[in-house]
Amino acid sequence: MKLKQLLLSSLVLVSTSVWADPTYRLFVTNEKSDTVSVIDSRTGILETTIEIGKRPRGIGLSPDQKILYVAISGEDAIAMVDVATLEIIGKLEPGDDPETFDIHPNGNLYVSNEDDAKVSVVNPESGKVIHEIKVGLEPEPVAASPTGDIVLVASESTNMVHIIDTSTHKVVANILVGARPRGLVFSSDGSLAYVSSEIGNEVAIIDIEKREIIKKGAIDLPKAKPMALVLSPDDKVLYMTTGRASKVAVLDAETLELISTTDVGKRVWGAVLSRDGSTLYTANGVSHTVSVVDTATGKSTMEIEVGQYPWGVALDD
């Protein structure tokens, strides 16, 4: 084993066993700038910008928050960044066009390969693809359950959510949803999952045990294109970005009724919620900004300039 690979493997092994102190950094992928903006979430000040690679989109943190993963789909790779030092420590090769991913509790990455209609399972310690799972056409959003027993992936052109059993890496159910599913999120106990459909203009609740939709809610907002979903820590409130509507829709997580909306930047895409649920951050693609939303008042309190076409956000808090 080469020295660089040995050092990288050692870092990944350490990162899966020791929880790091939070840096309170907000990370934002800028699709057209080929960068990641690093913001101090406590002050809203831009700390630095990382030159990350071509067309960064999906972004996420290792279970202990020590490693930042960034999908650079223009290079068919996922960059690994040390959260403390902000140094790029390696790149994974998960197959063609890795657009989004989620991270299993054991540290493995489940990556959607949009062009190949499959999900690749990547072990970051070895850097190898350990499983490939065929799914529907144009898979994009991925969500690992809190317990890690299943992973969901939604296929935009097949209009399905696929349930993958992580013990066998087989698709055990296919659930037909509204046209062009774009967002997925689990409830805190993993019993329910929520899926947004951009063209179908709806949100649906999936009962994981029953493997069926138990509730649907239409999104009655002008220009709305349902996108990213984030659930409050108490599972009572569902936040949804709306693309061209330039708003965050606040929904009752049980009834899917619209509670309120918050104005944010133009063409809002990705979103992340602080651990305590007090602050929501959104990536506003056409405004080239991040909005900081106080969830108690439902107001945007700050607009932070970032790179060109911000897409995804991750928070180390």
C-alpha positions, 0 to 999 in steps of 0.5 A, spaced: 500 500 500 502 506 498 504 511 503 498 516 501 493 511 501 495 508 508 495 515 511 488 516 508 486 509 510 488 511 517 484 518 517 478 514 515 479 509 520 480 514 526 474 518 523 469 513 524 471 512 531 472 519 534 467 524 534 470 531 532 469 538 536 464 542 531 467 547 527 460 550 525 462 551 518 457 551 513 459 548 506 456 550 499 458 547 493 458 552 487 456 548 481 459 553 475 465 556 480 467 549 481 468 551 488 466 550 495 464 556 499 466 555 507 462 560 511 462 561 519 455 559 521 456 563 527 457 570 524 455 569 516 462 571 514 465 567 508 472 564 511 475 561 504 473 558 498 476 551 496 478 550 489 474 543 489 473 540 481 469 540 476 461 541 477 460 540 484 453 538 486 452 533 492 455 534 499 455 531 505 459 529 512 462 523 515 458 520 521 463 524 525 463 530 521 471 529 520 471 528 513 467 533 507 465 529 501 463 533 495 461 530 488 464 533 482 460 530 477 464 533 471 470 529 474 466 522 475 469 523 482 468 525 490 473 529 493 474 528 500 476 534 505 479 534 512 474 539 515 479 541 520 484 543 515 480 544 509 485 540 505 483 536 500 486 529 502 483 524 496 478 523 491 474 517 490 472 514 484 464 512 484 463 511 477 460 516 471 456 522 473 456 522 481 451 527 482 448 526 489 449 521 495 448 519 502 452 516 507 451 510 511 452 510 519 458 505 517 461 510 513 460 507 506 457 512 501 451 510 497 452 514 490 447 515 485 450 515 478 445 518 474 447 516 467 448 509 468 441 508 472 445 505 478 447 506 485 454 505 487 456 503 494 463 506 496 468 504 501 472 510 503 477 506 507 479 502 501 477 507 496 473 502 492 466 501 489 464 495 493 457 494 490 453 496 484 445 496 484 441 497 478 435 502 479 431 506 475 432 512 470 436 518 472 437 516 479 438 523 483 436 523 491 439 518 496 437 517 503 440 512 508 435 510 514 438 512 521 439 505 523 442 503 516 438 497 514 435 501 508 437 506 503 432 510 498 434 512 491 429 516 487 429 515 479 427 522 476 425 519 469 422 512 472 418 516 477 420 511 483 423 511 489 427 504 490 428 501 497 435 498 497 436 492 503 443 494 505 444 487 508 443 484 501 444 490 496 438 488 493 432 493 491 426 490 495 421 495 493 419 500 488 414 505 489 411 509 484 411 517 486 409 523 482 413 526 476 420 527 477 422 526 484 427 531 487 428 530 495 428 525 500 428 525 507 427 520 513 423 521 519 428 520 526 426 513 527 426 511 520 419 509 520 417 514 515 420 517 508 418 524 505 419 525 497 418 531 493 416 531 486 418 537 482 413 536 476 408 532 480 408 538 484 407 534 490 410 531 497 408 524 499 409 520 505 412 513 505 410 508 510 417 504 510 414 498 513 408 497 509 412 500 503 407 504 500 405 511 500 400 513 506 399 521 504 400 526 499 399 533 499 399 538 493 403 544 493 399 550 491 404 555 490 405 559 484 412 557 480 413 552 485 418 546 483 418 542 490 426 540 491 430 539 497 426 536 504 429 537 511 425 535 517 425 538 524 428 535 530 422 533 533 419 530 526 413 535 526 415 540 521 417 539 514 421 544 510 421 544 502 425 548 497 421 550 491 426 552 486 423 558 481 418 560 487 424 562 491 421 560 497 421 555 503 415 552 504 413 550 511 409 544 512 405 540 517 409 533 517 403 529 519 398 532 514 402 536 509 398 542 510 402 548 508 403 552 514 407 558 511 412 560 506 419 564 507 422 568 501 429 566 500 434 567 494 432 566 487 432 558 484 433 555 491 435 548 491 439 545 497 438 546 504 440 544 511 438 545 518 442 546 524 442 541 529 437 544 534 432 546 528 433 553 529 436 555 523 435 553 516 440 555 510 438 555 503 443 555 497 440 560 492 442 558 485 441 564 481 442 569 486 449 566 488 447 566 495 445 563 501 439 565 505 439 564 513 432 563 516 430 563 523 425 558 523 422 561 529 420 567 526 420 564 519 424 570 516 430 570 512 435 574 517 441 574 512 444 573 505 451 571 504 454 571 497 458 565 495 460 562 488 456 561 482 450 557 482 450 554 489 447 547 489 448 543 495 449 545 503 452 541 509 453 544 516 458 542 521 455 543 528 
